[in-house]
Amino acid sequence: MKSQIPIGLLFSTAGPYGTVGQAMRDGALLALEEVNLDHKFNFVLIPHQYNPKGDIQAYIDHAQDLLRNKGVKHVIGCYTSSSRKELIPIFEKYDSLLWYPSHYEGFETNNNVIYTGAVQNHHVLPLMDYVLAHIARDVYFIGSNYVWAWENGRIVRELTQASGGNIVAERYLQITDLDVNYLIDEIRAKRPSFIMNMLIGESSYAFYRAFAEARDEDEQLRGITIGSCSLCEPELTLIGPKACAGHLSSSVYFSTIDSAINRRFVRAFRDHFGHHALPSADAEASYNAVHLLAHALADAASADVEVVKKALYATSFDGPQGLVHVDPENNHCYLTPRIGISRVDGTFSIVSEFPEPVRPDPYLILTDTTNAGRIDPEPSVVKRSVELRLVQ
């Protein structure tokens, strides 16, 4: 008889970023089923699910209940950096591991966190390299008013200025703020060639819709490109077909990756969550986190945090995006950067991808950020940068 190992799932499937939270939870649940049906594992993972609904105090209360009362040592969850940072002291206190499956702004490493999402050298640097080399050097920056956008705003500013470009404006909205009309008015007045969108959740969807409506009325706005490091498939569906197409997204995973492993993943995701459901980078990061945890638990023959981490550093997982493994120096994953252009059908055309997984660099100590635009993508990417303007 298989032993039972409790784990926590802590995802906001309701609230201002509930769509992303639901995708993350679904990715974790799919992986849990696969692990529990796999005969090579002599245990089953028993999930304890909580939905904080985007409320920081609820994250704290649920994490304390999981670690103190449910016997849980491993929790997969959180989307925003604000929630993660609030929980880290709790995981340190209870000597437990938070498996954090979200792209984020970096500048952190912690012994009690395993980061399975992308960091700056996986998303913002590749995107800005592409933009500054092939689209524009005048950038309008918008973001949600918390650490994700603050840190990435600083990086975008430094990269743009180093390339001889200009940040024409830098604006921040509260996460729940849907009043974006003044941003559209300012963009119409300043006419930047590129908008870096670091808004999250409903604020971001409202901005895309408002911009599309303004673009229909103002022909000059059609030459402006919007880029993001978080835009994903479930969000394209919410934004709607009239507004979702023609935007750049920098990510380590798109559902259109052409590989046998990814095709199986997409089929399984749709079988479980509906014919029209598509996995996102956040769902894939959660899926990878569960599989990495299961492999580490199997090799460690223990749920003890230090023993599991030691086993984790020696393992890898061939995920939907490609090979994923954890860097023991910083607890972040080697991941494969890609750039996609959103389509009206709610998917992405992949126009550029790195040939192999890239070492995570959360403190940007391995990366030259003074030489933006340094990546020379294949000719098809340059061609698509022209096509991008046409679809807009």
N, C-alpha and C positions, 0 to 999 in steps of 0.2 A: 504493500500500500504506500502511495506517495505521501511524503510529508507536506504540510501546508506552511507557506511563508506569507504573512500578511504584508501588503504594501499599501501605500496611500496614493490616491489620485486627487489632485487639488487643482481643479480647472474651473474658471469662471465661464460657465456655459450660458449665463445671462448677464445683462449689464452692458456697458458701453463697448466692450470688445468681446461680447458673447459669441459671435460667429467664429472668431478665431479660437476661442476657448473650447467650443464644441468640436472643432476640427482636431484640436490637440487631444482632447479626451477620446475621440473616436479612433485616432491613430494608436493610442495606448491600449484601448480595449481590443482592437484587432490583434495587436501583438500579444496581448495576454491570452487570447484564445489560442493563437498559434503555439505559444509556449506550453500552455496547459494540455494541448493535444499531442505534443511532441514526446514520443516515448524515450528520447534520449535524456530528458530531464526527469530526475527522480523526486521531483517536488511539483506542487501546483502553487501558483501565485494567487492569493486571495485579496481582491481589491476592496479597499474602503474608500468610497467616493464622497467628495465634498464639493459644493459649488459656492464659492465665496461671493459670487455676483459682482466682482470688481471692488468689493469693499475691503480695505486694508485690515480693519479690525477683525473681520470675519476670517481672513487668511490666518491671522495670528491665533484666533480661537480654535480654528479647525486643526492647524498644525500642532498646537499644544495637545489637543485631544488625541490626535493620531499617535504622537510620540510618547505621551504620558500614560494614556489609558488603553490604547489598542495594541500595544506591543510592536509597533511599526518601527523599523530601522531605515526603511527606504521609501521616499515619497517622490513621485513624479508630478511636477506641476509648476505653476506660476507662468505668467506671460510677461507682465511688465517688470521692469527693474525695481520699481518702487515696492512691489510686493515681495520680490526676492530679497531685497536688502533688509526688509523688516523681519523676514523669517530666518535669516542666517544666524543671528544670535541664539535663536531657539534650537536650531539644529546643532549648533556648537554645544549648547548646554546639555542636550540629550545624546550627544555623540552619535548622530544619525546623518544620513546622506540625503540631500536634496538633488534630484536629477532634474536639471533645468533645461527643458526642450524648446528654447526660444532663441531666435537671433537677438542680439543685444549690442550695446555700445562698447563693451569691453572695459578695460582698465580695472579689472578685478580678477582675483583668483583666490579660492578658499578651499581649505582641506575638507570641508563638509559639503561641497557642491561639485557635481559633475555636470559640465556644460555641453549639451549635445547639439545646441544651435550654433549659428554662424556668428563670428565676430567681425570687426571692422575690415580686416584684410581678406575676409570672405565676401563682404557685400559692399560697403560704402567705397572702399578704395577701387575695386574693379569698375564700379559704376562711374565714379568720377574720372578715372582714367579714360574710359570710353567717351564720356560726355565731353571732357575738355579737349580730347584729341579730335573728335569727329562731329560734334554738334554745336557747342557754344562755350564761351568763357565769361558770359554774364549770367549770373545765377540769382534767382529769387528763392529764398529759403523759407519754408513754413514747417512748423512742428508742434507736437503736443508739449505742453509746459511741464516737462519732467526730464529726468536724467537722460533718457534715450535720445531725445532731440537735442538737449543741451550739448552733450558730448559729441554727437555726430555733427551738430552745427559747427562746432569748433573745428572738427576735422575738415569738413567741407570748405569752411572759410580759409583754412591754411592751405589746402590743396589748390583752391581757386586762385588765391593771391600768389602762390608760388608759381603758377602757370602764367601770370600776367593778367589774370582775369579779375572780375569785380563782383562782389556780393551787392546786388542793387537794393536788397532789403532782407531783413531777418525777423520773422514774426512767429509768435507762439500763442497757441490757444489752449484753454483748459480741455481736459480729455472729453468732457461732456458737452463742450461748446459746439453748437451747430450754426452759429451766426458767421457765415463766411463771405457775405456779400461785400464787405469792405475790403477783403483780400482781393476779390475779383476786380473791384474798382481800382485798386492800387496797381494790380498787374496790367490792367488796361492802360493805365497812365504811364507806367514805367517800361512796358514792352520788353521784358527779358526774353531771351531765347530759350532758357531752360528754367524749370521750376523743380527744385528738390523738395519732395513732399515727405516729411517725417511725421505727419499726423497719423494717429492710430484710430481704429474703430469708426464709430459713427461720424466723427468730425471729418475724417478722411473721405468717407463715402459722400457726405454732403458737399465737400469741396469738389470732387470729381464731377458730380452732377451739375453743380452751379457753373463750373468752368465750361462744361460741354454746352450748357444752355447759352452762356455768353458767347462762346465760339460760334455758335450757329448764327448769332446776330452781328458779329464783328469778324470780318474776314481776316483781319490782321492777327487775330489770336490763333489762327490755324497754323501758324508757323512756330508756335511755342510747344516745346516738348516737356512732358511731366515725367519725372523719374522717382522711383521709390525703392527702398530696401526692405519693404514688408508686404507690398501688394501681392495677393495670392488668389487662387482660383475661387474659393467660396466668397471672397469679397467682390470679385468681378460680377458674380451672379447678383449680389445685393446692389451693386452700383447700377446695374442694368445695361442692356445692350446699346442704348443710345449714348452712354457715357463711358463705357469700360474699355473700349478698344484704342490701340495706338499708344499705350503708355509703357515706358521702360520699367522693368523690375529686375533688381539684382538679387540673386538667391542661389542657394546650393541645390535646390530641388524644384523642378516643375513636373507636373503630371504627364507632360509630353516627352519626357526622356525616353529615347528609343533603346530599350534593353529588355531582355526577357524577364529579368527580375522585377523591373518596374511595371511591365505589362501585367504580371501576375499580381503585384501589389494593387494596381488600379482596379483590376477585376475583383479582387477580394474586397476592396474598400466599397465598391459599388454594390456588390452582393450583400454586404452587411448594412450599408447605410443609405441605399436607394440608388436606382439606376442613373440618376442625374448627379449623384455625389462625386466629387473629385477630391483626391487628397491634395494637401498643400504642403509647403515646406515645414510648417509648424506641426502638422499631422505626422509627417515623415520623421521629424526630430523626436516626437514622442514615441513613435513606433520603434525607432532605433534605440531609444533609451531603454525600453522594456527588454528588447533583445540583448542589448549589451549587459544589462543587469542580470538577466537569466544566465547568460554564458559565464559571467563572473561568479554568480552564486554556485553554479555547477562546478566550476573549477576550484572554487574556494572551499566547497563543502561546508560552508558556514555563512551566516548572515552578518557576522561581525564586520564593522565598517572597514577597519584597516586590512583585514584579510581579503575582503571583497575587492578593495581598491588595488591591492597587490596583484590579484588575479586579473582584474580589469585591464591593467597596463600591459598584460601579456596576451590579450585577446583582441579580436577585431570582428566586425560584422559586415557582411556583404549586403548592404542595404539597397533600397530603390535608387538612391543617387549614385551608388558605387561603394567602394570600400571605406569604412568608417572605423577609426580607432582613436584612443584617447592618448594625448600627450601627457606623460607622467610629470612633466615639469610644471604644468599649469592646469591640469584637469579639463582642458578643452579638447575638442575633437578635430582631427584632420578631416577636412571637408572639401568638396569640389565646387568652386565658384562658377556660376553661369549668369548670363544676361538674357532676358526674354522680352518680347514685345507682346502686350496683351491683345487678344482678338475678341471679336464680337461674340464668339461662341463660348466665352468664359474660360479659355485656355491661353497658353502662351506659345509663341514661336520662339524657339531657342536660337539665338543668333551668335552666341559666343559661349565657349566653355573651356575651362582649363583641362589639360590632358590628364591630370592626375590630382589626387587629394593634396591640399595645401596645408602646411603646418600652421596651426593657430598662433596668432601673434597679438594677444589681448592688450599688451602694453605698447605695441608698435615699436618694439626695440629691434626687430629684425627687418623692418620695412623702411624704405626711403620715402618719406611723405613730402619731400621737397621737390620731387620730380614728377609731378602729376602729368597725366597724358602719356606716360612712358610706355604703356602697353600698345603694341601694334597688332590689333586683331586681324584675323584672316580677311581677305578681300570681301567675302560675303557680308561681313559685319558692316564694313564701310558702305556697301551697296544698300544694306537694309536701313542704315541711318538716313539715307535719302528717301527710301520707300516709306519710312516712318512719317515723314512730313506729308506725304501724299495721303496716307490713310487718315490723317487728322483733318 
